[in-house]
Amino acid sequence: MNKKAEIGSKKWKDLRLQVLARDGYVCYVCGGEADQVDHLFPRAKGGDTFDQFNCAAICRKCNLVKGARFFSHKATPPVFPERSLSETVRVVPDSPFVKPESIQVNAE
């Protein structure tokens, strides 16, 4: 079966409804109302059409922007310089999204 035919199949339609229900009809990109399902690993790049863990609810606008690419979120976790690794701080934060407060910077 070709990739276009897979999307029109009953198996796909059933999976689509399951994914939308699982995700509460909320777009994983913008938080708006989702009416479509996105393949996180694009089918055009070899992503599995019917793997529910490769699918997420998405709104039409976000899906059109993403296309067959890997989506890059604007709200990605911050990347800290090498100095902020756990061995250079006094207190390691509970979350990787929180910058350690007491970075010990060695003069280079």
N, C-alpha and C positions, 0 to 999 in steps of 0.2 A: 504494500500500500504506500502511495507517495505521501509526502508530508502534508500537502493540501487536503487530501482525502481524509487523513487522520483527524484533522480539526473538525470536519463535518460529521464524524461518526457518532453513534450513540454513546460509545465508550467515552469519547471526549466530552460530550454534552453532560453526561452524568458526573464526570470528574470535575468539570467546570462548576457545576452547582455545588458539589461537595466542598471545593476550595473556597468559593464565595461564602458559603455558610460557615465554614471553619474560621475564616478571617473576618466574619461579621460584616461583610460587604463594605469593608473599610480599605481604602487604597493604602498599600504599604509605603508609598512614596510621599504623598501629600496629606494623607489622613482624611481625604474627601470620600465621597460615596463611590465605591467600586462597582463597575458593571462588567468588567472584563477580567480575564486571568492572564497573568504574565508568566512566561518561562524564565526563571532567574538565570539559568544557564541557557542561552538562546538555542532554539531548535536549529537555526542556521549554522550554529557552531558545534552541533552534535549533542545538544541537550535532549534528554528523554522527554518525549511528548506526554507520556502518561505517568510520570513519577510525581506523585502529589507533593513531595518535598522539593521538587524543582518548580513548583507553581505557587503563585501568590496573587491575591486579589489586587486589582489595579484599576484606576479610572481610565477612561478613554484618552483624556488629554495626556496623562503621564505615559500611557502605553504608546501613543503616537510619537512622543518625544524620544522614548527609549529605542523603539524599533528593534532591530536584531543585534543590538549592542549590549554589553554589560553595563548596567546602570550604575552611575556614580552618585551617591547621595551627597547633598550639600552639607548635611549635618553628620560629618564623619568624626570619629573620636580624634582628639588632638594628638599630634605626634610631638613628643618632647625630645630635646637633644639628649645625646648619650649621657650627659652628666646627671640626668634625672632618673637613671636606673636605680633600682632598689638599694644597691650597695653604696650609693652616694647620698642617700637621704636618711634622715633620722626616723621618720615615720612613713611607712608605706601606706598609701590610701586604700580604703576598702574597695574603691571602684577604679577601673582603668580610665574612667572619664574625668577623674578629679586629679588636677595637677598637685603633686606633693608640695606641702607648704614650706618645708625647710630644706632647700637644696643647698648642699655645700659645694660652692664653686671654688675650685682650685685655680689659682692664677697660672696661666700658661705662658 
